[in-house]
Amino acid sequence: MGKVAIIGSGNVGIGVLDALVLLDIGREIVLYNRNLGKALGEVYDVSDAVPLLSGSQSINATQRLEDLYDAEIIVITSGAKQEAGESRLNLIEKNSVIILELIEALDRINPNAIIIVVTNPVDIMTRIAIEHSKRPQERIFGSGTVLDTLRLREELGMRLGINRKNIHAFVVGEHGDSEFVLWSVATVGPILLENFGIENLEMLKTEVEEKVRRRAYSIIEKKGFTKQAIGVAVAKLIKAILGDEKRIFTLSAPLSKSCAKLQSDVVLSQPCILGKEGIERVLMLDCNIEEFDALKHSIAVLNEAYTNIYSHP
């Protein structure tokens, strides 16, 4: 089921590696890190788990990007980590340099791979990657609000006493403080959430949305980083590509069209169909006036942050 490369052996990169091994996703996995010893240590450790599992994957480490020449999917996790109390947007300047260097090298070494950007702030890093890469833009996307959307469905499911698989709701916009929920199209099974007979619905929506938005901050404040959940989320994206699953995920992609046909060069999270060629279709957002205003705010936040990268001497 394909060769997958992970760039970066920090917490998130190892979270992805662990998830791929535990879920038996990918025929071959290669972990790249400039510090080969760190990458080797991680690979040795997780390789010792393979005999205890049902998989038979080949797992290798490298400090040469050239070894990624035949990877079908490349996951970029390299970058400065988000510290407690720090916004994802604080990481822009450091991480934009890393992304630019990697994209230039990967375009030369492996122009056909699908690239998944996980490095934060993921929407802006994905925009930089797309704008500076020669590969088709559908073959570069960010992990976006995939995890936020899963958190939303889990929280709603627990509060309503319904399996999260029957909750259909999406977190869109910036993967960050200006993200928002498309409440107007949220459903429980075939029934709109608005028509489900929930008491104090507006209070529930406010509480749930705030909890989802603050979840990563809460984890970082307590343990210093996020790892496991984002690792599994990215592994599920990889599985969807390798298996051509045509599943819908809220991924960071260019805003080609939206509610009211709002046009912008911004990259942010939207529902997308994911298959073997990458993003096969970005689905038009259907939203009400309040959500349209939230979308415009998210666009403004991301555009301002993106512009600031190039305004410094």
N, C-alpha and C positions, 0 to 999 in steps of 0.2 A: 504493500500500500504506500509506496513512495518514500523518498528521502526528504527529511525535514532538518533544517539547520536552525540553530538558536544562536543569536549573536548576543553575548553578554552572560556572565555566570554570576550575576548578583541575585538578590532574592527572587525577583520576578522571573528571570531566566531559568533558575533552578526550579521554581514553581511550575513552569511550563514543562521542563524536562521530566520532573517527577510525575506530572499528570499524564504525559504521553506514555511513560513506562507503565504506570499503574493501570491505565485504560487500554494499553496495547494498541496505540495509534502510531502508525508509521513503521515501515520496514527497517529503515536505518535512520538514526538520529546522530547529528554531529553538533557538538557544543564548541563554539568559538569564543576565545577570550585572549586578550593580549598577554595575560599572565597564564602561560600554559600549565604551570603547576596547579593553579586554582582549578582550571578546567579539568585536568586529569584527576584531581582529587574527587571532584563531584562525579565524574564519569565512573571512576572505580567504585565509589560508594553506591551509586544507583545500579550499576551493573551487578553488584552482589545480590541485589534484590530480584533480578530477572529469573534465576533458577527457582525462586519461591513462588513465581507467578506463572501464568499460562502462556506468556508471550515468548518470543524468540528473537527479539530485536538486536540489531548491531548498534552499539553505542560507542562513539569515538569523540576524542577531544582534538582541537587544533588551535594554533595561533596564526595560521595562514588563511586569509580570506580566499585564496585561490582554491582551497580544498572544498569550497562551497559551489564549485562550478557546475555540478550536476544536481544540486538540490532542487526539488520541485517547489518547496515552500521555504521561505526564509523569514524567521521571526526576529525582529529587532527589539531588544529590551535594554540595550546599553544606554547609560545616561546617569546623571546625578539623581539621587533618590529624594523624594519629598520628605522633609523633616516635619516634626510635630509643629502645628500652628502655621505651617507654610502652605500657600495656595499652589496648585499645580502650575499656575501661570508664572510663578517665581523661577521656574526651571528653564525658561525659554532660551536665554542667551547661551547657557552652558550646553544644553542638549541640541540646539540647532546646529552648532558646529559639528557635533558628532554625527548627526543625521546626514548633513551635507557630505562629509567625508565618506561615509558608508555607501550612500547612494551612488556617488561617483565611481567608487570601486566596484560595487555590485553590478552596475550597468556594463562595466567592462568585462567582469568575470563571468556573470550569469545573467544575461539580459532577458531570459525567458521565465525565470522563477516568479511566483506570486510572493509579494512581500506584505507581511503583516506588521504594522508599526504598533508597538505597545508603549514605547518611551513617552513619558509625559512632558508637557501637555500634549496629549495624543492627537488632538484635532489639528493643532498648529504644526506639529512634527510631521503629520501625514500630509498636510498641505505643502510643506517644504519638500518632502520626498516626491510628491507628484509633480510639482512644478520643475524640479531639477532632474527628474528621471526621463529617460528616452522610452521606457516601456509604456504600453497602454495603461491609462489611468485606472481601468477596472482591475488591473493586476497589482495595484497598490492600495491598501486601505488600512484604517486604524481599528483597533479593538473597541474604540468608542464607548458607548454606554451599554454594551452587552451585559456586563456584570450588574450595572445599575438596574437594568430592566429585569434581570432575574431576581434581584433583591426586592424590587417592586412587586412582582408576582408572588413571591414567597410571603411577603408581609400582608398583602391583600388576602391571600389564601388562608393564612393563619387567623386573621381577624374575621373573615367571613365563614370559616369552617369548611373551606372548599379546596380540593386539590389544586395546587398552583398550575398544573398542566391545563386546567380549564379556565384559567385567568388569562385573558388576552389584553395586555396593556403595554405601553411603550414609553420609555424615558428617551427623550430626544434633545437635540441642541448640543451645547458644549458638554464635554465630559468634565464637569466642574460645577462651580457655584451657580451658573446661569442655566443649568439643565432644567428641564421641566417635563411633566407627564402629559401625554395626550389623553386627558380625561374624557374628552368628547367622543372618542371612539373606543374607550375601554369597555370590554364586555366580560360577563361571566357566562361561559358557554355561549349561547346565541343571544343572550339578553344584555342590552346596554346596562352598564353599571348604574346609570342615572335612573333606570327603570326597575332596579332589583329590590326596591323597598327597603333601603338602608336608612336607619334613623341617624340623624346628625351627619349626613353624608359630607357636607362641606368641611366639618371638623375632621372627619376621617381622612379626607383627601389631603388636608393641610398637614396633619400629623404624619401620614404615611410618606408624603413627598419630602418632608423635612428629614425624616429618619433615613430615607434612602440617600438623600443628598449628603448627609453628615456621616454616613456609615464608615467610609474610608478614613475620614478624619479621626473618628473614634478609635478605629483599629490602630492607626499610626500613633496616636497619643498613648496607647496602652502597650504596644509591643514594638513600635518603631518602624514598621513596614507592613505592606500587604504582600501576600505570596500565594497561598493555597488556592483561593477562589479565582483569582485572575489567571492562575496557571491552568485550572480546569476549564475556565471560559475560553481561553485561547486554544486549548487542546480540542474543544468542541468545534471551533472554527476550522481547525486543521482537518478534523474528521469530516466535516461537511464538504470541504474542498476535495479531499482524496476520494470520498465516496459519492461525489456529485449529488449531494442530498437536496439541493434547491430549497434550503431552509431559510427562513427570514430571521435576520439578526439586525440589531441597531448598530450599524458600523459607521465609522468616520469616513465620509465620502464627500466629493464636491456637491454643493447644493445646486443641482441642475434645474430643479423645479420644486415648487412647494405650494402650500395653500396660497391662494390668490396669485399664483405664478410669480412669487417673489424671486428676483434674480440677484445672485451674488457670487463672487469668486470664493467665498468662504468654504471651508471644509468643516463639517460637523456631523453628529450622529443622526442617522435616519434609518428607517426600516429598509433593508436591502435583501435581495434574493442572492444567496451565496451558493456557487457550484464550482465545478472543476476549472472554469476559466476565471474564477474570482467573482467580483460583483457582476451579476448578470443583469440586474435591473435595480435602480433606485426607485422606491415606491413614493408616489406623490403624497405628501402629508395633507391630511384632511383635518382642518382645525377651525375652531371658533375664533371670535375676535380676541378674547383674552390670550389664547394660545398663539395667535398670530403676533400679538404684541410681545409675548415671551420669546418667540422665535426671532423677532427683530432685535430684541435686547441681546439675545445670545450671539447673533451675528455681529452686533456692534462691539460686544466685549471681545470676541475673537479677532475681529478686524483691527481693533485698536492694539491688541497685544501683538498681532502679526506685524503691523506697521512699525511698532516700536523697535522691533529687531533691527530694522534697517535705518532707523533714525539716529542711532548712536554713532559717534565718530569712530 
